[in-house]
Amino acid sequence: MNSKQKILTSFIALTLFFSAHVFGQNPIVQTYYTADPAPMVHDGTVYLYTSHDEDSTVNNFFTMYDWRCYSSTDMVNWTDHGAVASLKDFAWLDKTNGAWAPQCIGRNGKFYLYVPIHGEGISVLVADSPTGPFTDPLGKRLIETDHIWQDIDPTAFVDDDGQAYLYWGNPKLWYVTLNDDMISYDQSIGQNGVVSVEMTTEAFGSHKGRDGKPGPSYTEGPWFYKRNNLYYMVYAAAGIPEYIAYSTAPSAEGPWTYRGFIMERAPHLAFTNHAGIIDFKGKSYFIYHDQALSVNQGFKRSVSIEAFEYNPDGTIPVIVPTKEGVTESVENLNPFKRVEAETIAWSEGLKTKSDETLGVYVSNIDNNDFIKIRSVDFAKGAKKFSASVATAKSGSIEIRIDKIDGELLGTLAVPGTGGKQNWKTLSTKIKEAKGVHDVYLVFKGDDKGLFSFDWWQFK
């Protein structure tokens, strides 16, 4: 292949890559880099907690200061709840980096966010709502061991009998049995309450390390759950680059039996991976992270999702990572109630910001940026579009359906509202729309930073 052919091949590959992302679903968040997904199903909604890779990487290493949360009722549109917790929530901590893989779990009307802080073990935050505010109930670490640098990636689960467990660890696997308060544990078992799981190849598979010697394939990032009386431990495996594998057991404490890989290596996956699995509204979902959004920058990862079906015997098939992601929503979106602008299936060029009074809103809107919202049900018809915006400049919002250049229902003019925080509700009549469509809100204007956008609604 000559140089011209190589350039043409690269151009075609990049074109296909970006085209797939415009019309695909993965990664599911485009406004920030997100990693280490931890989904929680609560009250008909999936709350997805993630770590957050900063846009600027410091010292060529993971640069992570806070934990974010997104929610969905349909698995295709995700609402941004902002940074729901950060390292600053721990008054006793003087560390400014290292907000690694979290997991949240609800119990007795409270929500417990277990977070590893790199080099500082595992701590816990508690809230009355899945989206916070979270506070530190202990004023110290929850997990205190001699292997503090290896105390990462907590995964929590409450069994049917009410006993709660917290597993974690790299390159080994440990657990404690949590007390009913979820912020302490039974210290009468193991070593001061911490049980070390026996790491055998029968339990976790076989893999040759960098020294060439065989050992168990388990590496890190455990995800612990139960389904049909079978206990599952899903984890990152086989060192770097990481695969996702799993083991099963007849009880929450083992013994574990290795079952094989779930997701193997792919070009757009990062050198790390971290997975969570849920059942939601009759379907099963595998949630992981890749480096597709940053185009092969392993310290800037993004969460993706694949729908899958268990085998009849409860085993998990090999799942191929795709750019299409979840192709079917589990319910349609109602556009006749107020929809937060930060509810997004796909976007280009945008960020979100948080305000103590307003909450989360869409920002950094430039000419030709857009938001895609999937499976919007106009029912028998919509004739009017309203939006809450704030700006010192002027621009417009094109309302289109089915494609970014699809049928134009109408255009909402956005004149200056008197300032970036001076919010006004603007409306426009639109061409009547009926049935279920994807909606594209395309932003137009002659400048960057056109306006901020809080919510929208059809009538």
The 8 nearest C-alpha neighbors of each residue, nearest first, counted from 0:
[[1, 4, 5, 2, 3, 8, 6, 7],
 [2, 0, 4, 3, 5, 6, 7, 8],
 [1, 3, 5, 4, 6, 0, 7, 8],
 [4, 2, 6, 5, 1, 7, 0, 8],
 [3, 5, 7, 1, 2, 6, 0, 8],
 [4, 6, 2, 8, 3, 7, 9, 1],
 [5, 7, 3, 9, 4, 8, 10, 2],
 [8, 6, 4, 10, 5, 9, 11, 3],
 [7, 9, 5, 11, 10, 6, 4, 12],
 [10, 8, 12, 6, 7, 11, 5, 13],
 [9, 11, 7, 13, 12, 8, 14, 6],
 [10, 12, 14, 8, 9, 13, 15, 7],
 [13, 11, 9, 15, 10, 14, 16, 8],
 [12, 14, 16, 10, 15, 11, 9, 17],
 [15, 13, 11, 17, 16, 12, 18, 10],
 [14, 16, 18, 12, 13, 17, 19, 11],
 [17, 15, 13, 19, 14, 18, 12, 20],
 [16, 18, 20, 19, 14, 15, 13, 21],
 [19, 17, 15, 21, 20, 16, 14, 22],
 [20, 18, 23, 16, 17, 22, 21, 15],
 [19, 21, 23, 17, 18, 22, 16, 322],
 [22, 20, 18, 19, 23, 17, 345, 346],
 [21, 23, 19, 20, 18, 24, 323, 345],
 [24, 22, 323, 20, 19, 322, 21, 25],
 [23, 25, 324, 323, 27, 26, 322, 325],
 [26, 24, 27, 322, 303, 324, 23, 323],
 [25, 27, 303, 302, 28, 301, 24, 29],
 [26, 28, 25, 303, 24, 302, 29, 344],
 [29, 27, 26, 30, 31, 302, 301, 33],
 [28, 30, 31, 346, 27, 26, 345, 32],
 [29, 31, 350, 349, 28, 351, 32, 346],
 [32, 30, 29, 33, 28, 350, 51, 54],
 [31, 33, 301, 52, 300, 299, 51, 53],
 [34, 32, 301, 51, 302, 300, 50, 49],
 [33, 35, 50, 301, 300, 49, 288, 302],
 [34, 36, 273, 100, 49, 50, 288, 37],
 [37, 35, 49, 34, 48, 287, 275, 274],
 [36, 38, 48, 102, 275, 47, 49, 35],
 [39, 37, 47, 46, 48, 36, 45, 275],
 [40, 38, 46, 45, 47, 41, 104, 37],
 [41, 39, 45, 44, 46, 38, 43, 42],
 [42, 40, 44, 43, 39, 45, 46, 105],
 [41, 43, 44, 40, 45, 72, 46, 39],
 [44, 42, 41, 72, 40, 45, 280, 279],
 [45, 43, 72, 41, 42, 40, 71, 46],
 [44, 46, 40, 71, 70, 39, 47, 72],
 [47, 45, 70, 39, 38, 69, 40, 44],
 [46, 48, 38, 69, 68, 37, 70, 45],
 [49, 47, 68, 37, 67, 36, 38, 46],
 [50, 48, 36, 67, 35, 34, 66, 33],
 [49, 51, 66, 34, 100, 33, 35, 99],
 [52, 50, 33, 63, 32, 66, 34, 53],
 [51, 53, 63, 32, 299, 62, 33, 54],
 [52, 54, 55, 62, 63, 51, 56, 32],
 [53, 55, 56, 52, 32, 299, 31, 62],
 [56, 54, 53, 57, 62, 52, 299, 59],
 [55, 57, 62, 59, 53, 54, 60, 58],
 [56, 58, 59, 62, 60, 55, 61, 53],
 [59, 57, 60, 56, 61, 62, 55, 298],
 [60, 58, 57, 56, 61, 298, 62, 55],
 [61, 59, 58, 62, 57, 298, 56, 297],
 [60, 62, 298, 63, 52, 56, 59, 97],
 [63, 61, 56, 52, 53, 57, 60, 96],
 [64, 62, 98, 52, 97, 96, 51, 53],
 [63, 65, 98, 96, 85, 86, 97, 95],
 [66, 64, 85, 98, 84, 63, 86, 82],
 [65, 67, 50, 84, 82, 49, 85, 51],
 [68, 66, 82, 49, 83, 81, 48, 50],
 [67, 69, 48, 80, 47, 81, 49, 83],
 [70, 68, 79, 47, 78, 80, 46, 77],
 [71, 69, 46, 78, 45, 77, 47, 44],
 [72, 70, 77, 45, 73, 74, 44, 76],
 [71, 73, 44, 74, 45, 43, 70, 330],
 [72, 74, 329, 330, 328, 75, 71, 76],
 [75, 73, 71, 328, 76, 72, 329, 77],
 [74, 76, 73, 344, 328, 77, 325, 373],
 [77, 75, 344, 343, 342, 74, 71, 372],
 [78, 76, 71, 342, 343, 70, 69, 344],
 [79, 77, 342, 70, 69, 341, 343, 71],
 [78, 80, 69, 81, 341, 77, 68, 342],
 [81, 79, 68, 69, 359, 78, 82, 130],
 [80, 82, 79, 67, 83, 68, 359, 353],
 [81, 83, 67, 66, 84, 65, 68, 80],
 [82, 84, 67, 81, 131, 130, 66, 68],
 [85, 83, 66, 82, 65, 133, 88, 67],
 [86, 84, 65, 87, 88, 66, 64, 83],
 [85, 87, 88, 89, 64, 65, 98, 95],
 [86, 88, 85, 89, 90, 92, 84, 95],
 [89, 87, 86, 85, 90, 134, 84, 135],
 [90, 88, 87, 92, 91, 86, 135, 138],
 [91, 89, 92, 88, 87, 138, 93, 135],
 [90, 92, 89, 138, 93, 139, 88, 87],
 [93, 91, 89, 90, 94, 86, 87, 95],
 [92, 94, 95, 91, 90, 89, 87, 86],
 [95, 93, 92, 96, 86, 97, 116, 119],
 [94, 96, 93, 64, 86, 97, 87, 92],
 [97, 95, 64, 63, 94, 98, 62, 86],
 [96, 98, 117, 116, 63, 99, 64, 62],
 [99, 97, 63, 116, 64, 65, 96, 86],
 [98, 100, 115, 97, 50, 116, 101, 117],
 [99, 101, 35, 152, 50, 115, 114, 49],
 [102, 100, 114, 113, 99, 153, 152, 115],
 [101, 103, 37, 113, 112, 154, 153, 48],
 [104, 102, 112, 111, 113, 110, 39, 101],
 [105, 103, 111, 110, 112, 39, 155, 106],
 [106, 104, 110, 109, 111, 108, 103, 107],
 [105, 107, 109, 108, 110, 104, 111, 181],
 [108, 106, 109, 105, 110, 180, 179, 127],
 [107, 109, 106, 127, 105, 110, 128, 126],
 [110, 108, 127, 106, 107, 105, 126, 111],
 [109, 111, 105, 126, 125, 104, 129, 127],
 [110, 112, 125, 104, 103, 124, 105, 113],
 [111, 113, 103, 124, 123, 102, 125, 114],
 [114, 112, 123, 102, 101, 122, 103, 111],
 [113, 115, 101, 122, 121, 123, 112, 116],
 [116, 114, 121, 151, 99, 120, 152, 117],
 [115, 117, 119, 97, 98, 120, 99, 118],
 [116, 118, 97, 119, 115, 148, 99, 120],
 [117, 119, 148, 120, 116, 147, 97, 149],
 [120, 118, 116, 117, 147, 148, 121, 115],
 [119, 121, 150, 147, 115, 116, 118, 142],
 [122, 120, 115, 142, 114, 141, 140, 116],
 [123, 121, 140, 141, 114, 113, 115, 142],
 [122, 124, 113, 112, 114, 141, 111, 135],
 [123, 125, 135, 112, 134, 133, 111, 136],
 [126, 124, 111, 133, 134, 110, 112, 135],
 [127, 125, 133, 110, 131, 128, 132, 109],
 [126, 128, 109, 110, 108, 131, 129, 125],
 [127, 129, 131, 130, 126, 110, 109, 132],
 [128, 130, 131, 110, 127, 126, 46, 105],
 [131, 129, 128, 83, 132, 80, 68, 126],
 [132, 130, 133, 128, 126, 129, 83, 127],
 [131, 133, 126, 130, 83, 134, 128, 84],
 [134, 132, 126, 131, 125, 124, 84, 135],
 [133, 135, 124, 125, 136, 126, 88, 132],
 [134, 136, 124, 137, 138, 89, 125, 123],
 [137, 135, 138, 134, 124, 125, 123, 182],
 [138, 136, 139, 135, 140, 141, 182, 123],
 [137, 139, 135, 136, 91, 89, 140, 90],
 [140, 138, 137, 141, 91, 122, 89, 135],
 [141, 139, 122, 142, 121, 143, 120, 138],
 [140, 142, 122, 121, 123, 143, 139, 182],
 [143, 141, 121, 140, 120, 144, 122, 150],
 [142, 144, 141, 140, 120, 147, 145, 121],
 [145, 143, 146, 147, 142, 120, 150, 193],
 [144, 146, 147, 143, 148, 149, 150, 120],
 [147, 145, 144, 149, 148, 150, 120, 143],
 [146, 148, 120, 150, 149, 145, 144, 118],
 [149, 147, 118, 150, 146, 120, 117, 119],
 [148, 150, 169, 147, 146, 151, 168, 170],
 [151, 149, 120, 147, 168, 148, 121, 146],
 [150, 152, 115, 168, 149, 167, 153, 120],
 [151, 153, 220, 100, 167, 115, 168, 101],
 [152, 154, 167, 166, 151, 113, 165, 101],
 [155, 153, 166, 222, 165, 102, 223, 167],
 [156, 154, 165, 164, 166, 153, 104, 223],
 [155, 157, 164, 163, 158, 224, 223, 165],
 [158, 156, 163, 162, 161, 164, 159, 155],
 [157, 159, 161, 162, 160, 163, 156, 251],
 [160, 158, 161, 157, 162, 163, 225, 228],
 [159, 161, 158, 162, 157, 163, 251, 156],
 [162, 160, 158, 159, 157, 163, 179, 178],
 [163, 161, 158, 157, 160, 164, 176, 177],
 [162, 164, 157, 177, 156, 176, 158, 161],
 [165, 163, 176, 156, 177, 155, 175, 157],
 [164, 166, 155, 174, 175, 154, 153, 176],
 [165, 167, 174, 154, 173, 153, 164, 155],
 [168, 166, 153, 152, 173, 172, 151, 154],
 [167, 169, 172, 150, 151, 171, 149, 219],
 [170, 168, 219, 171, 149, 218, 151, 172],
 [169, 171, 218, 219, 168, 172, 149, 217],
 [172, 170, 169, 168, 173, 198, 218, 217],
 [171, 173, 168, 196, 167, 195, 169, 166],
 [174, 172, 195, 194, 167, 166, 196, 168],
 [175, 173, 166, 194, 165, 193, 167, 195],
 [174, 176, 193, 165, 164, 177, 192, 194],
 [177, 175, 164, 184, 185, 163, 165, 178],
 [176, 178, 184, 163, 164, 181, 183, 175],
 [177, 179, 184, 180, 181, 183, 185, 176],
 [178, 180, 181, 177, 163, 162, 161, 182],
 [179, 181, 178, 182, 183, 177, 184, 106],
 [182, 180, 179, 178, 177, 183, 111, 184],
 [183, 181, 180, 141, 123, 184, 177, 178],
 [184, 182, 178, 181, 177, 180, 141, 185],
 [185, 183, 177, 178, 176, 186, 175, 192],
 [184, 186, 192, 187, 176, 177, 178, 188],
 [192, 185, 187, 191, 188, 184, 193, 189],
 [188, 186, 192, 185, 191, 189, 190, 193],
 [189, 187, 192, 186, 190, 191, 193, 185],
 [190, 188, 194, 193, 192, 191, 187, 195],
 [191, 189, 193, 192, 194, 188, 186, 187],
 [192, 190, 186, 193, 189, 187, 188, 185],
 [186, 191, 193, 188, 189, 190, 187, 185],
 [194, 192, 189, 190, 175, 191, 174, 195],
 [195, 193, 189, 174, 173, 175, 196, 190],
 [194, 196, 173, 172, 197, 193, 174, 189],
 [195, 197, 172, 173, 198, 194, 171, 174],
 [198, 196, 199, 195, 172, 202, 171, 254],
 [199, 197, 196, 215, 202, 203, 200, 171],
 [200, 198, 202, 201, 215, 197, 203, 204],
 [199, 201, 204, 215, 205, 203, 202, 214],
 [202, 200, 199, 204, 203, 256, 257, 255],
 [201, 203, 256, 255, 257, 199, 200, 204],
 [204, 202, 257, 200, 215, 217, 216, 201],
 [205, 203, 200, 215, 216, 257, 201, 202],
 [204, 206, 215, 216, 200, 214, 213, 203],
 [205, 207, 216, 213, 214, 215, 237, 208],
 [208, 206, 213, 212, 211, 214, 209, 205],
 [209, 207, 211, 210, 212, 213, 206, 214],
 [208, 210, 211, 207, 212, 238, 239, 213],
 [209, 211, 208, 212, 207, 213, 214, 206],
 [212, 210, 208, 207, 209, 213, 206, 214],
 [211, 213, 207, 210, 208, 214, 209, 206],
 [214, 212, 207, 206, 208, 205, 211, 215],
 [213, 215, 206, 205, 207, 216, 200, 212],
 [214, 216, 205, 200, 204, 203, 217, 206],
 [215, 217, 237, 206, 205, 236, 204, 203],
 [218, 216, 236, 215, 203, 219, 235, 237],
 [217, 219, 236, 170, 235, 169, 238, 216],
 [220, 218, 169, 235, 168, 221, 170, 234],
 [219, 221, 234, 152, 235, 273, 222, 168],
 [222, 220, 234, 233, 219, 232, 167, 223],
 [223, 221, 233, 154, 232, 275, 234, 220],
 [224, 222, 232, 231, 154, 221, 233, 156],
 [225, 223, 231, 230, 156, 222, 226, 232],
 [226, 224, 230, 229, 231, 228, 227, 223],
 [225, 227, 229, 228, 230, 224, 231, 313],
 [228, 226, 229, 225, 313, 230, 312, 224],
 [229, 227, 226, 225, 230, 249, 250, 248],
 [230, 228, 226, 227, 225, 249, 248, 231],
 [229, 231, 225, 248, 247, 224, 249, 251],
 [232, 230, 247, 224, 223, 225, 246, 233],
 [231, 233, 223, 246, 245, 222, 247, 221],
 [232, 234, 245, 222, 221, 244, 231, 223],
 [235, 233, 221, 220, 244, 243, 245, 219],
 [234, 236, 243, 219, 220, 218, 242, 241],
 [235, 237, 217, 218, 242, 216, 241, 243],
 [238, 236, 216, 241, 206, 242, 218, 217],
 [237, 239, 241, 236, 218, 240, 216, 208],
 [240, 238, 241, 270, 237, 271, 236, 242],
 [239, 241, 270, 238, 271, 242, 237, 264],
 [242, 240, 239, 271, 238, 236, 237, 235],
 [241, 243, 263, 236, 235, 264, 262, 237],
 [242, 244, 235, 262, 261, 236, 234, 260],
 [245, 243, 260, 261, 259, 234, 233, 236],
 [246, 244, 233, 232, 258, 234, 259, 257],
 [245, 247, 257, 258, 256, 232, 255, 231],
 [248, 246, 231, 256, 230, 255, 232, 257],
 [247, 249, 255, 253, 230, 250, 254, 256],
 [250, 248, 229, 230, 253, 254, 251, 247],
 [251, 249, 253, 252, 248, 230, 254, 229],
 [250, 252, 253, 230, 248, 249, 158, 164],
 [251, 253, 250, 254, 248, 255, 249, 196],
 [254, 252, 255, 248, 250, 251, 249, 247],
 [253, 255, 248, 252, 256, 249, 250, 202],
 [254, 256, 248, 202, 253, 247, 246, 257],
 [257, 255, 202, 246, 247, 201, 248, 258],
 [256, 258, 246, 203, 202, 204, 201, 259],
 [259, 257, 246, 245, 256, 247, 260, 244],
 [260, 258, 244, 245, 257, 261, 204, 246],
 [259, 261, 244, 243, 262, 245, 317, 263],
 [262, 260, 317, 244, 243, 318, 316, 315],
 [263, 261, 243, 318, 317, 260, 242, 319],
 [262, 264, 242, 265, 243, 260, 261, 319],
 [263, 265, 242, 268, 262, 266, 241, 240],
 [266, 264, 268, 267, 263, 320, 319, 269],
 [267, 265, 268, 264, 269, 295, 291, 290],
 [268, 266, 291, 265, 290, 289, 295, 269],
 [269, 267, 289, 290, 265, 266, 270, 264],
 [268, 270, 289, 297, 290, 271, 272, 267],
 [269, 271, 240, 241, 239, 297, 268, 272],
 [272, 270, 269, 241, 240, 239, 273, 297],
 [271, 273, 288, 241, 235, 269, 287, 274],
 [272, 274, 35, 287, 220, 235, 288, 36],
 [275, 273, 287, 286, 36, 272, 35, 276],
 [274, 276, 286, 37, 222, 285, 36, 38],
 [275, 277, 285, 284, 286, 274, 278, 283],
 [278, 276, 284, 283, 279, 275, 285, 38],
 [277, 279, 283, 282, 284, 281, 280, 276],
 [280, 278, 282, 281, 277, 283, 40, 284],
 [281, 279, 282, 278, 329, 43, 283, 73],
 [280, 282, 279, 278, 283, 329, 284, 277],
 [281, 283, 279, 278, 280, 284, 306, 308],
 [284, 282, 278, 307, 277, 306, 308, 279],
 [285, 283, 306, 277, 276, 305, 307, 286],
 [284, 286, 276, 305, 304, 275, 306, 287],
 [287, 285, 304, 275, 274, 303, 276, 284],
 [288, 286, 274, 273, 303, 302, 36, 304],
 [287, 289, 302, 301, 303, 34, 272, 300],
 [288, 290, 268, 269, 301, 300, 291, 267],
 [289, 291, 300, 269, 295, 268, 293, 292],
 [292, 290, 294, 267, 293, 289, 295, 268],
 [293, 291, 294, 290, 301, 26, 29, 300],
 [292, 294, 296, 291, 290, 295, 299, 300],
 [295, 293, 291, 292, 296, 290, 267, 297],
 [294, 296, 290, 293, 297, 291, 267, 269],
 [297, 295, 299, 293, 298, 294, 290, 300],
 [296, 298, 269, 299, 290, 295, 270, 300],
 [297, 299, 61, 296, 300, 60, 52, 56],
 [300, 298, 297, 52, 296, 32, 293, 290],
 [299, 301, 290, 289, 34, 32, 33, 298],
 [302, 300, 33, 288, 32, 289, 34, 26],
 [301, 303, 288, 26, 34, 287, 33, 27],
 [302, 304, 26, 25, 287, 288, 27, 286],
 [305, 303, 286, 324, 285, 287, 325, 284],
 [304, 306, 324, 285, 325, 284, 307, 286],
 [305, 307, 284, 283, 325, 285, 304, 308],
 [308, 306, 283, 284, 305, 309, 285, 318],
 [309, 307, 283, 310, 306, 282, 315, 316],
 [310, 308, 315, 313, 314, 311, 316, 307],
 [309, 311, 314, 313, 312, 315, 308, 316],
 [310, 312, 313, 309, 314, 308, 315, 316],
 [313, 311, 310, 314, 309, 315, 227, 229],
 [314, 312, 310, 311, 309, 315, 227, 229],
 [313, 315, 310, 312, 309, 316, 311, 258],
 [314, 316, 309, 310, 313, 261, 317, 308],
 [317, 315, 318, 261, 314, 309, 310, 308],
 [316, 318, 261, 262, 260, 319, 315, 263],
 [319, 317, 262, 261, 316, 320, 307, 305],
 [318, 320, 321, 262, 317, 263, 305, 265],
 [321, 319, 318, 305, 322, 265, 262, 324],
 [322, 320, 323, 324, 319, 25, 305, 303],
 [321, 323, 25, 324, 23, 19, 24, 20],
 [324, 322, 23, 24, 321, 25, 325, 326],
 [323, 325, 24, 305, 25, 322, 304, 321],
 [326, 324, 305, 327, 306, 304, 323, 24],
 [325, 327, 324, 323, 328, 24, 75, 306],
 [328, 326, 325, 329, 75, 74, 73, 330],
 [327, 329, 73, 330, 75, 74, 331, 326],
 [330, 328, 73, 327, 74, 280, 331, 72],
 [331, 329, 73, 328, 332, 72, 374, 74],
 [330, 332, 374, 375, 376, 333, 328, 73],
 [331, 333, 375, 376, 374, 334, 330, 373],
 [332, 334, 335, 376, 375, 336, 331, 377],
 [335, 333, 336, 457, 456, 332, 375, 376],
 [336, 334, 457, 333, 458, 456, 337, 377],
 [335, 337, 334, 456, 338, 333, 457, 458],
 [336, 338, 456, 455, 339, 454, 335, 334],
 [339, 337, 455, 454, 456, 336, 340, 334],
 [338, 340, 454, 341, 342, 453, 455, 337],
 [341, 339, 454, 453, 342, 452, 338, 361],
 [340, 342, 339, 78, 79, 361, 343, 360],
 [343, 341, 78, 77, 340, 339, 76, 79],
 [342, 344, 76, 77, 345, 372, 341, 371],
 [343, 345, 76, 372, 371, 75, 373, 77],
 [346, 344, 371, 343, 370, 24, 29, 27],
 [347, 345, 370, 369, 371, 29, 349, 343],
 [346, 348, 368, 369, 349, 370, 345, 29],
 [347, 349, 368, 346, 364, 350, 365, 363],
 [350, 348, 363, 364, 30, 347, 362, 346],
 [351, 349, 30, 362, 363, 361, 352, 348],
 [350, 352, 361, 362, 360, 359, 30, 349],
 [351, 353, 359, 360, 362, 361, 350, 354],
 [354, 352, 359, 358, 360, 81, 355, 351],
 [353, 355, 358, 357, 356, 359, 352, 360],
 [356, 354, 358, 357, 353, 359, 352, 360],
 [357, 355, 354, 358, 353, 359, 420, 360],
 [356, 358, 354, 355, 359, 353, 360, 453],
 [357, 359, 354, 353, 355, 356, 360, 80],
 [360, 358, 353, 352, 80, 354, 81, 351],
 [359, 361, 453, 351, 352, 341, 452, 353],
 [360, 362, 351, 452, 451, 341, 350, 453],
 [363, 361, 451, 351, 350, 364, 349, 352],
 [364, 362, 448, 349, 350, 365, 361, 451],
 [363, 365, 448, 362, 449, 349, 450, 368],
 [366, 364, 447, 448, 368, 449, 367, 363],
 [365, 367, 443, 444, 368, 442, 447, 446],
 [368, 366, 442, 443, 441, 369, 365, 444],
 [369, 367, 347, 348, 442, 366, 365, 441],
 [370, 368, 441, 440, 346, 347, 442, 367],
 [369, 371, 346, 440, 439, 345, 343, 372],
 [370, 372, 439, 345, 344, 438, 346, 343],
 [373, 371, 344, 438, 343, 437, 76, 439],
 [372, 374, 437, 375, 344, 438, 76, 371],
 [375, 373, 331, 437, 436, 435, 332, 376],
 [374, 376, 332, 436, 435, 331, 373, 437],
 [375, 377, 435, 378, 434, 333, 331, 332],
 [376, 378, 433, 434, 380, 435, 381, 379],
 [377, 379, 434, 376, 433, 380, 435, 381],
 [380, 378, 433, 377, 434, 381, 432, 376],
 [379, 381, 433, 432, 377, 378, 431, 382],
 [380, 382, 432, 431, 458, 377, 383, 457],
 [381, 383, 431, 429, 428, 458, 430, 380],
 [382, 384, 428, 458, 429, 457, 427, 381],
 [383, 385, 457, 427, 426, 456, 428, 458],
 [386, 384, 426, 456, 425, 455, 457, 427],
 [387, 385, 455, 425, 424, 454, 388, 456],
 [386, 388, 424, 453, 454, 423, 452, 425],
 [389, 387, 452, 422, 451, 423, 453, 386],
 [388, 390, 422, 419, 451, 421, 450, 420],
 [391, 389, 419, 450, 418, 392, 415, 416],
 [390, 392, 418, 415, 417, 419, 416, 393],
 [393, 391, 415, 390, 449, 414, 450, 394],
 [394, 392, 414, 415, 413, 449, 444, 390],
 [395, 393, 444, 413, 443, 449, 412, 414],
 [394, 396, 412, 413, 443, 411, 442, 444],
 [397, 395, 442, 411, 441, 410, 440, 443],
 [396, 398, 410, 441, 440, 409, 399, 442],
 [397, 399, 440, 409, 408, 407, 410, 439],
 [400, 398, 407, 439, 406, 405, 408, 438],
 [399, 401, 438, 405, 437, 406, 402, 439],
 [400, 402, 437, 436, 405, 438, 399, 403],
 [403, 401, 405, 404, 400, 439, 399, 437],
 [402, 404, 405, 439, 399, 401, 400, 441],
 [405, 403, 402, 406, 399, 407, 400, 401],
 [406, 404, 402, 400, 403, 399, 401, 407],
 [405, 407, 399, 400, 408, 404, 401, 402],
 [406, 408, 399, 409, 398, 405, 397, 400],
 [409, 407, 430, 429, 398, 399, 406, 410],
 [408, 410, 429, 398, 407, 397, 430, 411],
 [409, 411, 397, 396, 398, 412, 395, 427],
 [412, 410, 396, 395, 427, 413, 397, 426],
 [411, 413, 395, 410, 414, 394, 396, 393],
 [412, 414, 395, 394, 393, 411, 415, 396],
 [415, 413, 393, 416, 412, 394, 392, 390],
 [414, 416, 392, 391, 393, 390, 417, 413],
 [417, 415, 390, 389, 418, 391, 421, 414],
 [416, 418, 391, 415, 421, 390, 419, 389],
 [419, 417, 391, 421, 390, 420, 416, 389],
 [418, 420, 390, 389, 391, 421, 451, 450],
 [421, 419, 418, 389, 422, 390, 417, 451],
 [422, 420, 418, 389, 419, 417, 416, 423],
 [421, 423, 389, 388, 420, 387, 416, 424],
 [424, 422, 387, 388, 425, 389, 416, 421],
 [423, 425, 387, 386, 388, 385, 426, 422],
 [424, 426, 386, 385, 423, 387, 427, 413],
 [427, 425, 385, 384, 386, 411, 424, 383],
 [426, 428, 384, 411, 383, 429, 385, 425],
 [427, 429, 383, 382, 384, 409, 426, 430],
 [430, 428, 409, 382, 408, 383, 431, 427],
 [431, 429, 408, 382, 432, 409, 428, 407],
 [430, 432, 382, 381, 380, 429, 433, 408],
 [431, 433, 380, 381, 430, 377, 434, 382],
 [434, 432, 380, 377, 379, 378, 381, 431],
 [433, 435, 378, 377, 376, 436, 379, 432],
 [434, 436, 376, 375, 374, 377, 433, 378],
 [437, 435, 375, 374, 401, 400, 438, 376],
 [436, 438, 373, 401, 374, 400, 372, 375],
 [439, 437, 400, 372, 371, 399, 401, 436],
 [438, 440, 371, 399, 370, 403, 400, 441],
 [439, 441, 398, 370, 369, 397, 396, 399],
 [442, 440, 369, 397, 396, 439, 368, 367],
 [443, 441, 396, 367, 368, 366, 369, 395],
 [442, 444, 366, 395, 367, 394, 396, 441],
 [445, 443, 394, 366, 446, 395, 449, 393],
 [444, 446, 366, 447, 443, 394, 449, 393],
 [445, 447, 444, 449, 448, 366, 365, 392],
 [448, 446, 365, 449, 366, 364, 445, 363],
 [447, 449, 364, 363, 365, 450, 446, 362],
 [450, 448, 447, 364, 365, 392, 446, 394],
 [449, 451, 390, 389, 448, 364, 452, 388],
 [452, 450, 362, 389, 388, 361, 390, 453],
 [451, 453, 388, 361, 360, 387, 340, 454],
 [454, 452, 360, 340, 387, 388, 339, 361],
 [455, 453, 339, 340, 387, 338, 386, 452],
 [456, 454, 386, 338, 385, 337, 340, 387],
 [457, 455, 337, 385, 334, 335, 384, 336],
 [456, 458, 384, 335, 334, 383, 381, 385],
 [457, 383, 381, 335, 382, 384, 456, 334]]
